[in-house]
Amino acid sequence: MSCSVILDNVRSEIEDANTVYAMVVDSGGVTNTDFAGYAVHVALNRFQQALENPSLSAERLESLMRKVARKYNSDQPDARWSR
């Protein structure tokens, strides 16, 4: 699978998880976790497929997502990555 297809799949997974997370938070629900943790634990299997890495652990994926969030926030401080 090409890198652009993988990127599109990952982007789609993040957008889907983001939508659900935002609905839960906006409705007053409490997830007891941040976005990275929520997205990983809800959709680990889909992220493994999108990244073509079936052995990817939840902990490793959370770490990767947190690094991306920090980089995005430092590059675009006025934007909110998770919402």
N, CA, C and O atoms as CSV, one atom per row, in Angstrom:
chain,resi,resn,atom,element,x,y,z
A,1,MET,N,N,0.852,-1.167,0.000
A,1,MET,CA,C,0.000,0.000,0.000
A,1,MET,C,C,0.902,1.235,0.000
A,1,MET,O,O,1.927,1.259,0.681
A,2,SER,N,N,0.525,2.243,-0.750
A,2,SER,CA,C,1.348,3.438,-0.841
A,2,SER,C,C,1.251,4.271,0.431
A,2,SER,O,O,0.304,4.148,1.207
A,3,CYS,N,N,2.244,5.114,0.620
A,3,CYS,CA,C,2.271,5.988,1.804
A,3,CYS,C,C,1.067,6.919,1.836
A,3,CYS,O,O,0.523,7.187,2.908
A,4,SER,N,N,0.647,7.412,0.684
A,4,SER,CA,C,-0.487,8.335,0.673
A,4,SER,C,C,-1.780,7.626,1.066
A,4,SER,O,O,-2.635,8.227,1.717
A,5,VAL,N,N,-1.937,6.363,0.684
A,5,VAL,CA,C,-3.119,5.601,1.076
A,5,VAL,C,C,-3.102,5.340,2.574
A,5,VAL,O,O,-4.127,5.468,3.243
A,6,ILE,N,N,-1.933,4.972,3.103
A,6,ILE,CA,C,-1.800,4.749,4.546
A,6,ILE,C,C,-2.094,6.038,5.298
A,6,ILE,O,O,-2.819,6.021,6.293
A,7,LEU,N,N,-1.545,7.150,4.837
A,7,LEU,CA,C,-1.789,8.440,5.480
A,7,LEU,C,C,-3.275,8.786,5.455
A,7,LEU,O,O,-3.821,9.248,6.457
A,8,ASP,N,N,-3.924,8.570,4.334
A,8,ASP,CA,C,-5.358,8.832,4.245
A,8,ASP,C,C,-6.147,7.957,5.210
A,8,ASP,O,O,-7.092,8.427,5.843
A,9,ASN,N,N,-5.763,6.681,5.326
A,9,ASN,CA,C,-6.437,5.771,6.254
A,9,ASN,C,C,-6.247,6.212,7.700
A,9,ASN,O,O,-7.198,6.201,8.481
A,10,VAL,N,N,-5.033,6.597,8.060
A,10,VAL,CA,C,-4.759,7.061,9.419
A,10,VAL,C,C,-5.527,8.350,9.700
A,10,VAL,O,O,-6.130,8.501,10.762
A,11,ARG,N,N,-5.502,9.267,8.750
A,11,ARG,CA,C,-6.228,10.525,8.907
A,11,ARG,C,C,-7.720,10.253,9.120
A,11,ARG,O,O,-8.354,10.890,9.962
A,12,SER,N,N,-8.268,9.324,8.372
A,12,SER,CA,C,-9.678,8.971,8.512
A,12,SER,C,C,-9.972,8.405,9.900
A,12,SER,O,O,-10.986,8.749,10.508
A,13,GLU,N,N,-9.090,7.538,10.404
A,13,GLU,CA,C,-9.271,6.967,11.748
A,13,GLU,C,C,-9.221,8.056,12.812
A,13,GLU,O,O,-10.023,8.051,13.746
A,14,ILE,N,N,-8.289,8.980,12.675
A,14,ILE,CA,C,-8.174,10.066,13.646
A,14,ILE,C,C,-9.411,10.962,13.590
A,14,ILE,O,O,-9.930,11.364,14.631
A,15,GLU,N,N,-9.881,11.275,12.396
A,15,GLU,CA,C,-11.072,12.115,12.274
A,15,GLU,C,C,-12.303,11.431,12.871
A,15,GLU,O,O,-13.106,12.073,13.548
A,16,ASP,N,N,-12.448,10.121,12.616
A,16,ASP,CA,C,-13.579,9.386,13.187
A,16,ASP,C,C,-13.519,9.380,14.710
A,16,ASP,O,O,-14.518,9.647,15.379
A,17,ALA,N,N,-12.347,9.076,15.251
A,17,ALA,CA,C,-12.192,9.048,16.713
A,17,ALA,C,C,-12.403,10.442,17.290
A,17,ALA,O,O,-13.004,10.589,18.354
A,18,ASN,N,N,-11.917,11.454,16.601
A,18,ASN,CA,C,-12.071,12.830,17.055
A,18,ASN,C,C,-13.540,13.224,17.134
A,18,ASN,O,O,-13.962,13.871,18.093
A,19,THR,N,N,-14.311,12.838,16.136
A,19,THR,CA,C,-15.733,13.170,16.110
A,19,THR,C,C,-16.452,12.562,17.309
A,19,THR,O,O,-17.211,13.244,17.997
A,20,VAL,N,N,-16.212,11.278,17.553
A,20,VAL,CA,C,-16.867,10.604,18.675
A,20,VAL,C,C,-16.401,11.188,19.999
A,20,VAL,O,O,-17.218,11.422,20.890
A,21,TYR,N,N,-15.100,11.426,20.143
A,21,TYR,CA,C,-14.557,11.997,21.377
A,21,TYR,C,C,-15.190,13.359,21.659
A,21,TYR,O,O,-15.586,13.648,22.788
A,22,ALA,N,N,-15.279,14.188,20.624
A,22,ALA,CA,C,-15.875,15.523,20.786
A,22,ALA,C,C,-17.338,15.415,21.194
A,22,ALA,O,O,-17.801,16.190,22.030
A,23,MET,N,N,-18.079,14.461,20.616
A,23,MET,CA,C,-19.488,14.287,20.984
A,23,MET,C,C,-19.618,13.869,22.443
A,23,MET,O,O,-20.500,14.354,23.152
A,24,VAL,N,N,-18.744,12.972,22.893
A,24,VAL,CA,C,-18.793,12.524,24.288
A,24,VAL,C,C,-18.503,13.688,25.226
A,24,VAL,O,O,-19.231,13.902,26.195
A,25,VAL,N,N,-17.451,14.434,24.946
A,25,VAL,CA,C,-17.065,15.553,25.800
A,25,VAL,C,C,-18.133,16.654,25.762
A,25,VAL,O,O,-18.515,17.185,26.805
A,26,ASP,N,N,-18.610,16.990,24.570
A,26,ASP,CA,C,-19.607,18.055,24.430
A,26,ASP,C,C,-20.932,17.713,25.100
A,26,ASP,O,O,-21.658,18.611,25.527
A,27,SER,N,N,-21.253,16.436,25.195
A,27,SER,CA,C,-22.513,16.038,25.814
A,27,SER,C,C,-22.394,15.937,27.330
A,27,SER,O,O,-23.354,15.572,28.009
A,28,GLY,N,N,-21.218,16.258,27.858
A,28,GLY,CA,C,-21.016,16.223,29.299
A,28,GLY,C,C,-20.479,14.906,29.804
A,28,GLY,O,O,-20.285,14.724,31.006
A,29,GLY,N,N,-20.236,13.980,28.881
A,29,GLY,CA,C,-19.675,12.691,29.267
A,29,GLY,C,C,-18.224,12.834,29.681
A,29,GLY,O,O,-17.541,13.773,29.273
A,30,VAL,N,N,-17.772,11.923,30.471
A,30,VAL,CA,C,-16.389,11.946,30.933
A,30,VAL,C,C,-15.704,10.681,30.433
A,30,VAL,O,O,-16.160,9.570,30.703
A,31,THR,N,N,-14.616,10.858,29.708
A,31,THR,CA,C,-13.918,9.700,29.162
A,31,THR,C,C,-12.809,9.199,30.082
A,31,THR,O,O,-12.296,8.099,29.880
A,32,ASN,N,N,-12.429,9.990,31.092
A,32,ASN,CA,C,-11.324,9.650,31.987
A,32,ASN,C,C,-10.019,9.383,31.247
A,32,ASN,O,O,-9.182,8.609,31.713
A,33,THR,N,N,-9.850,10.012,30.113
A,33,THR,CA,C,-8.626,9.879,29.340
A,33,THR,C,C,-8.531,11.058,28.376
A,33,THR,O,O,-9.522,11.753,28.146
A,34,ASP,N,N,-7.370,11.283,27.824
A,34,ASP,CA,C,-7.230,12.322,26.825
A,34,ASP,C,C,-7.529,11.729,25.447
A,34,ASP,O,O,-7.823,10.540,25.327
A,35,PHE,N,N,-7.451,12.553,24.429
A,35,PHE,CA,C,-7.821,12.111,23.090
A,35,PHE,C,C,-6.953,10.958,22.606
A,35,PHE,O,O,-7.479,9.985,22.067
A,36,ALA,N,N,-5.641,11.042,22.783
A,36,ALA,CA,C,-4.753,9.986,22.292
A,36,ALA,C,C,-5.120,8.642,22.910
A,36,ALA,O,O,-5.226,7.639,22.205
A,37,GLY,N,N,-5.312,8.625,24.219
A,37,GLY,CA,C,-5.676,7.381,24.891
A,37,GLY,C,C,-7.020,6.863,24.427
A,37,GLY,O,O,-7.184,5.666,24.196
A,38,TYR,N,N,-7.979,7.759,24.291
A,38,TYR,CA,C,-9.315,7.374,23.837
A,38,TYR,C,C,-9.251,6.769,22.439
A,38,TYR,O,O,-9.769,5.676,22.208
A,39,ALA,N,N,-8.621,7.471,21.518
A,39,ALA,CA,C,-8.567,7.012,20.132
A,39,ALA,C,C,-7.871,5.670,20.012
A,39,ALA,O,O,-8.317,4.805,19.259
A,40,VAL,N,N,-6.796,5.488,20.737
A,40,VAL,CA,C,-6.040,4.238,20.670
A,40,VAL,C,C,-6.861,3.070,21.194
A,40,VAL,O,O,-6.935,2.023,20.551
A,41,HIS,N,N,-7.465,3.239,22.333
A,41,HIS,CA,C,-8.173,2.119,22.934
A,41,HIS,C,C,-9.494,1.805,22.237
A,41,HIS,O,O,-9.954,0.664,22.280
A,42,VAL,N,N,-10.098,2.780,21.609
A,42,VAL,CA,C,-11.340,2.529,20.883
A,42,VAL,C,C,-11.054,1.901,19.519
A,42,VAL,O,O,-11.826,1.058,19.062
A,43,ALA,N,N,-9.976,2.287,18.868
A,43,ALA,CA,C,-9.756,1.881,17.482
A,43,ALA,C,C,-8.382,1.273,17.213
A,43,ALA,O,O,-7.848,1.430,16.115
A,44,LEU,N,N,-7.804,0.586,18.190
A,44,LEU,CA,C,-6.457,0.023,18.006
A,44,LEU,C,C,-6.400,-0.889,16.789
A,44,LEU,O,O,-5.467,-0.785,15.992
A,45,ASN,N,N,-7.352,-1.761,16.629
A,45,ASN,CA,C,-7.338,-2.683,15.500
A,45,ASN,C,C,-7.357,-1.940,14.174
A,45,ASN,O,O,-6.639,-2.311,13.245
A,46,ARG,N,N,-8.167,-0.899,14.077
A,46,ARG,CA,C,-8.226,-0.127,12.826
A,46,ARG,C,C,-6.927,0.622,12.575
A,46,ARG,O,O,-6.496,0.726,11.427
A,47,PHE,N,N,-6.288,1.148,13.622
A,47,PHE,CA,C,-4.985,1.795,13.448
A,47,PHE,C,C,-3.934,0.775,13.022
A,47,PHE,O,O,-3.095,1.077,12.174
A,48,GLN,N,N,-3.964,-0.424,13.593
A,48,GLN,CA,C,-3.015,-1.470,13.199
A,48,GLN,C,C,-3.169,-1.781,11.714
A,48,GLN,O,O,-2.175,-1.928,11.003
A,49,GLN,N,N,-4.408,-1.880,11.247
A,49,GLN,CA,C,-4.651,-2.147,9.824
A,49,GLN,C,C,-4.216,-0.972,8.969
A,49,GLN,O,O,-3.563,-1.164,7.942
A,50,ALA,N,N,-4.566,0.239,9.373
A,50,ALA,CA,C,-4.228,1.423,8.585
A,50,ALA,C,C,-2.717,1.603,8.472
A,50,ALA,O,O,-2.213,2.027,7.433
A,51,LEU,N,N,-1.998,1.277,9.550
A,51,LEU,CA,C,-0.538,1.418,9.558
A,51,LEU,C,C,0.172,0.167,9.069
A,51,LEU,O,O,1.401,0.120,9.008
A,52,GLU,N,N,-0.620,-0.856,8.719
A,52,GLU,CA,C,-0.068,-2.138,8.265
A,52,GLU,C,C,0.936,-2.701,9.258
A,52,GLU,O,O,2.012,-3.166,8.883
A,53,ASN,N,N,0.561,-2.650,10.537
A,53,ASN,CA,C,1.429,-3.146,11.605
A,53,ASN,C,C,0.568,-3.855,12.657
A,53,ASN,O,O,0.209,-3.253,13.669
A,54,PRO,N,N,0.234,-5.139,12.421
A,54,PRO,CA,C,-0.660,-5.848,13.339
A,54,PRO,C,C,-0.087,-6.059,14.738
A,54,PRO,O,O,-0.835,-6.362,15.668
A,55,SER,N,N,1.205,-5.906,14.901
A,55,SER,CA,C,1.801,-6.100,16.228
A,55,SER,C,C,1.961,-4.793,17.000
A,55,SER,O,O,2.503,-4.791,18.105
A,56,LEU,N,N,1.503,-3.697,16.437
A,56,LEU,CA,C,1.607,-2.395,17.096
A,56,LEU,C,C,0.826,-2.416,18.407
A,56,LEU,O,O,-0.366,-2.726,18.419
A,57,SER,N,N,1.490,-2.090,19.499
A,57,SER,CA,C,0.835,-2.105,20.809
A,57,SER,C,C,0.108,-0.792,21.055
A,57,SER,O,O,0.411,0.232,20.442
A,58,ALA,N,N,-0.847,-0.845,21.958
A,58,ALA,CA,C,-1.587,0.359,22.337
A,58,ALA,C,C,-0.633,1.398,22.909
A,58,ALA,O,O,-0.757,2.586,22.612
A,59,GLU,N,N,0.310,0.961,23.724
A,59,GLU,CA,C,1.251,1.896,24.345
A,59,GLU,C,C,2.110,2.602,23.302
A,59,GLU,O,O,2.352,3.805,23.401
A,60,ARG,N,N,2.574,1.846,22.295
A,60,ARG,CA,C,3.407,2.436,21.249
A,60,ARG,C,C,2.591,3.415,20.405
A,60,ARG,O,O,3.073,4.496,20.067
A,61,LEU,N,N,1.357,3.037,20.064
A,61,LEU,CA,C,0.516,3.923,19.275
A,61,LEU,C,C,0.177,5.195,20.042
A,61,LEU,O,O,0.172,6.285,19.470
A,62,GLU,N,N,-0.109,5.059,21.343
A,62,GLU,CA,C,-0.368,6.263,22.160
A,62,GLU,C,C,0.836,7.184,22.144
A,62,GLU,O,O,0.695,8.399,22.004
A,63,SER,N,N,2.024,6.607,22.288
A,63,SER,CA,C,3.249,7.404,22.279
A,63,SER,C,C,3.406,8.137,20.944
A,63,SER,O,O,3.746,9.320,20.920
A,64,LEU,N,N,3.160,7.440,19.848
A,64,LEU,CA,C,3.263,8.076,18.535
A,64,LEU,C,C,2.251,9.207,18.380
A,64,LEU,O,O,2.580,10.276,17.867
A,65,MET,N,N,1.023,8.968,18.825
A,65,MET,CA,C,-0.007,10.006,18.699
A,65,MET,C,C,0.309,11.221,19.554
A,65,MET,O,O,0.054,12.352,19.141
A,66,ARG,N,N,0.863,10.999,20.742
A,66,ARG,CA,C,1.239,12.131,21.598
A,66,ARG,C,C,2.363,12.951,20.958
A,66,ARG,O,O,2.356,14.179,21.042
A,67,LYS,N,N,3.331,12.276,20.318
A,67,LYS,CA,C,4.411,12.988,19.631
A,67,LYS,C,C,3.864,13.825,18.484
A,67,LYS,O,O,4.272,14.971,18.294
A,68,VAL,N,N,2.940,13.248,17.718
A,68,VAL,CA,C,2.321,13.992,16.619
A,68,VAL,C,C,1.566,15.201,17.165
A,68,VAL,O,O,1.652,16.294,16.605
A,69,ALA,N,N,0.830,15.007,18.251
A,69,ALA,CA,C,0.064,16.114,18.840
A,69,ALA,C,C,0.998,17.226,19.299
A,69,ALA,O,O,0.723,18.402,19.062
A,70,ARG,N,N,2.106,16.866,19.959
A,70,ARG,CA,C,3.058,17.898,20.413
A,70,ARG,C,C,3.652,18.644,19.225
A,70,ARG,O,O,3.773,19.868,19.258
A,71,LYS,N,N,4.023,17.913,18.174
A,71,LYS,CA,C,4.594,18.554,16.991
A,71,LYS,C,C,3.570,19.470,16.338
A,71,LYS,O,O,3.890,20.603,15.979
A,72,TYR,N,N,2.347,18.990,16.184
A,72,TYR,CA,C,1.291,19.800,15.567
A,72,TYR,C,C,1.032,21.052,16.389
A,72,TYR,O,O,0.886,22.140,15.834
A,73,ASN,N,N,0.975,20.907,17.706
A,73,ASN,CA,C,0.717,22.058,18.576
A,73,ASN,C,C,1.857,23.068,18.532
A,73,ASN,O,O,1.616,24.272,18.625
A,74,SER,N,N,3.089,22.601,18.394
A,74,SER,CA,C,4.201,23.540,18.330
A,74,SER,C,C,4.266,24.230,16.964
A,74,SER,O,O,4.691,25.381,16.868
A,75,ASP,N,N,3.840,23.518,15.900
A,75,ASP,CA,C,3.827,24.108,14.561
A,75,ASP,C,C,2.644,25.047,14.364
A,75,ASP,O,O,2.743,26.033,13.634
A,76,GLN,N,N,1.514,24.734,15.024
A,76,GLN,CA,C,0.292,25.511,14.868
A,76,GLN,C,C,-0.333,25.754,16.239
A,76,GLN,O,O,-1.339,25.126,16.571
A,77,PRO,N,N,0.231,26.638,17.031
A,77,PRO,CA,C,-0.219,26.808,18.421
A,77,PRO,C,C,-1.665,27.271,18.577
A,77,PRO,O,O,-2.260,27.062,19.634
A,78,ASP,N,N,-2.245,27.892,17.551
A,78,ASP,CA,C,-3.632,28.353,17.659
A,78,ASP,C,C,-4.638,27.280,17.280
A,78,ASP,O,O,-5.835,27.447,17.513
A,79,ALA,N,N,-4.173,26.184,16.699
A,79,ALA,CA,C,-5.075,25.110,16.277
A,79,ALA,C,C,-5.184,24.074,17.388
A,79,ALA,O,O,-4.280,23.925,18.210
A,80,ARG,N,N,-6.301,23.365,17.397
A,80,ARG,CA,C,-6.489,22.283,18.361
A,80,ARG,C,C,-6.505,20.977,17.595
A,80,ARG,O,O,-7.411,20.728,16.801
A,81,TRP,N,N,-5.510,20.146,17.829
A,81,TRP,CA,C,-5.375,18.908,17.076
A,81,TRP,C,C,-6.487,17.924,17.369
A,81,TRP,O,O,-6.965,17.246,16.459
A,82,SER,N,N,-6.904,17.832,18.607
A,82,SER,CA,C,-7.843,16.784,18.974
A,82,SER,C,C,-9.299,17.187,18.860
A,82,SER,O,O,-10.179,16.366,19.119
A,83,ARG,N,N,-9.580,18.419,18.480
A,83,ARG,CA,C,-11.001,18.805,18.373
A,83,ARG,C,C,-11.209,19.695,17.192
A,83,ARG,O,O,-12.332,20.125,16.933
